[in-house]
Amino acid sequence: MNTVSLGDDLGIEASADLKQRLSAHLEDPALALDGSAVKRVHTAAMQVLCAFFLSRGEQGRQTELASCSDALRDAARLLGLSTQLGLATNESSGDGQQLKQPVENPA
């Protein structure tokens, strides 16, 4: 199984580059994405990841998020994308720490 690092910045500026890097792996039979270094996440990058997972899934190809930083895991949870990205939907991170509760608008 090939592994592709997502890097540390998944900001909006990095979304086009992310799409290009991932598209090179659309035909890989099995692929693991390493998100352990991700510190910054934007919704645009999450859309790219979801589209990538969906496209590969429709082709019957295996894709997994092998490692996931707290920033990436929290972004997926807050956007309701944990299931689409194959992340466990439990309320603890990989290191056993409790994740933050959903953001609420106090107004």
Buried (B, 14 or more C-beta within 10 A) or exposed (E): EEEBBBBBBBBEEBBEBBBEBBEEBEEBEEBBBBBBBBEBBBBBBBBBBBEBBEBBEEEEBEBBBBBBBBBBBBBBBBBEBBEBBBBEEEEEBEEEEEEEEEEEEEE
